[in-house]
Structure formats: structure tokens, C-alpha cells
Amino acid sequence: MTDPVSESLKRSMALVHTMRECQEILDELLEASAVELVPAVGFFRSAQKNEEGAPTVDPARLALTIGSRIRAHRERLGLTQNDLAQTTGIHRPNIARLEKGVGLPNLATVIKVANGLSVTLESLI
């Protein structure tokens, strides 16, 4: 039996790899066609790059993205913040802060929320 945290980490790493591959494909397509960027591509294109050319992540932007996805999933399920707090063991004010994107949550918190919403970690990141 595999540890759920290890499985989530493996899926997260696979997602990062896929995102990098998508970035490379988008770069090639945009260079080849000289097309204006569309908003959906903006998330990948707006990342700063480190010395090796790998994209870096803006923590504030990621926190807002995670927060809006948590809220969307919670509302889709018809749950209140209190319901999610009870399910996850995270205090309701902290659920509210997560949804507002106040501070970047740690991985353990995102995993708890993903499990509480019965969604994949990838769907929140």
C-alpha cells in the first residue's frame, strides 16, 4: 500500500513536469506563429525564469489561484466554510484566509483541503 502523501507528491511532480513540457511547446508555437498571447497562456508565460531557464512561481499569485480553486470546489459541493473546516480539521478562519489567498499554504494544508473536498491536489494547484 502506498502512502497518500507520497502519491500526492508524485502526482504533483508529474504535473510540474507536464507544465514545463507545455511551456516548451507554447514557446515553440508562439515563436513559430508570432501570435499574440491569449489570457489562458498568460499564466505560463508570465513566470519569471531562473538562471537555468526554469520558470519560477510568484507565491502571491499561486496563493490566490489555490484560494479561488478551493472556494470554487467548496461551493460546487454546496459546502460552507464551517463544513470544510470540520472535514479537514482546519479552523474556519484559516479556511477563509486560504480562500482569500492570504499567504501561501504549506503542502500538508493543501493536501488536507484536497482530501476534504475529494479532489486531487493537482486540481487546487
C-alpha positions as CSV (number, residue, x, y, z in Angstrom):
1,M,0.0,0.0,0.0
2,T,1.3,3.4,-0.9
3,D,1.4,6.4,1.4
4,P,-1.2,9.0,0.2
5,V,1.2,11.9,0.8
6,S,3.8,10.2,-1.3
7,E,1.3,9.6,-4.0
8,S,0.2,13.2,-4.0
9,L,3.8,14.4,-4.2
10,K,4.4,12.1,-7.1
11,R,1.4,13.4,-8.9
12,S,2.5,17.0,-8.1
13,M,5.9,16.4,-9.6
14,A,4.4,14.8,-12.7
15,L,2.2,17.9,-13.0
16,V,5.2,20.2,-12.8
17,H,6.9,18.2,-15.5
18,T,3.8,18.4,-17.7
19,M,3.6,22.1,-17.1
20,R,7.3,22.5,-18.2
21,E,6.6,20.5,-21.3
22,C,3.6,22.7,-22.1
23,Q,5.7,25.8,-21.6
24,E,8.2,24.5,-24.1
25,I,5.5,23.6,-26.6
26,L,3.9,27.0,-26.2
27,D,7.2,28.8,-26.6
28,E,7.8,26.9,-29.9
29,L,4.3,27.6,-31.1
30,L,4.4,31.3,-30.2
31,E,7.8,31.8,-31.8
32,A,6.7,29.9,-35.0
33,S,3.5,31.8,-35.4
34,A,4.3,35.2,-33.8
35,V,0.7,35.2,-32.3
36,E,-0.4,37.5,-29.5
37,L,-0.7,35.8,-26.2
38,V,-4.1,34.8,-25.1
39,P,-5.1,35.1,-21.4
40,A,-5.0,31.3,-20.8
41,V,-1.4,31.2,-21.9
42,G,-0.5,34.1,-19.8
43,F,-0.1,32.1,-16.6
44,F,2.6,30.0,-18.1
45,R,4.3,32.9,-20.0
46,S,4.3,35.3,-17.1
47,A,6.5,33.2,-14.9
48,Q,10.0,34.6,-14.2
49,K,12.8,32.3,-15.2
50,N,15.8,31.4,-13.1
51,E,19.4,31.1,-14.3
52,E,18.8,27.7,-15.8
53,G,15.7,29.0,-17.6
54,A,13.2,27.1,-15.4
55,P,10.1,29.0,-14.5
56,T,9.8,30.4,-11.0
57,V,6.5,30.8,-9.2
58,D,5.0,34.1,-7.8
59,P,3.9,32.9,-4.3
60,A,1.2,35.6,-4.0
61,R,-0.3,34.7,-7.4
62,L,-0.2,31.0,-6.5
63,A,-1.9,31.6,-3.2
64,L,-4.7,33.5,-5.0
65,T,-5.0,30.7,-7.6
66,I,-5.2,28.0,-4.9
67,G,-7.7,30.0,-2.9
68,S,-10.1,30.6,-5.7
69,R,-10.0,26.9,-6.7
70,I,-10.7,25.9,-3.1
71,R,-13.7,28.2,-3.0
72,A,-15.0,27.0,-6.3
73,H,-14.8,23.3,-5.3
74,R,-16.3,24.0,-1.9
75,E,-19.2,26.0,-3.5
76,R,-19.7,23.3,-6.2
77,L,-20.2,20.8,-3.4
78,G,-22.6,23.1,-1.6
79,L,-20.3,23.2,1.5
80,T,-19.9,26.1,3.9
81,Q,-16.5,27.1,5.2
82,N,-17.6,25.6,8.5
83,D,-18.4,22.3,6.8
84,L,-14.9,22.2,5.2
85,A,-13.3,23.2,8.5
86,Q,-15.0,20.2,10.2
87,T,-14.0,17.8,7.4
88,T,-10.3,18.9,7.3
89,G,-9.6,19.9,10.9
90,I,-8.5,23.3,9.7
91,H,-10.2,26.2,11.7
92,R,-12.8,28.1,9.7
93,P,-10.9,31.5,9.9
94,N,-8.0,29.7,8.3
95,I,-10.2,28.3,5.5
96,A,-11.4,31.9,4.9
97,R,-7.7,33.1,4.7
98,L,-6.9,30.3,2.3
99,E,-9.8,31.2,0.0
100,K,-8.7,34.9,0.0
101,G,-5.2,33.9,-0.9
102,V,-3.7,35.4,2.3
103,G,-0.3,33.7,2.5
104,L,0.8,30.6,0.6
105,P,-0.4,27.4,2.3
106,N,2.0,24.6,3.0
107,L,1.7,21.3,1.2
108,A,0.2,19.5,4.1
109,T,-2.6,22.0,4.3
110,V,-3.4,21.8,0.6
111,I,-3.5,18.0,0.8
112,K,-5.9,18.2,3.8
113,V,-8.2,20.5,1.8
114,A,-7.9,18.4,-1.3
115,N,-8.9,15.3,0.7
116,G,-11.7,17.3,2.4
117,L,-13.1,18.3,-1.0
118,S,-12.5,14.9,-2.5
119,V,-10.4,16.4,-5.3
120,T,-6.9,15.9,-6.5
121,L,-4.0,18.0,-5.3
122,E,-3.4,19.0,-8.9
123,S,-6.9,20.5,-9.2
124,L,-6.0,23.0,-6.5
125,I,-2.5,24.0,-7.7
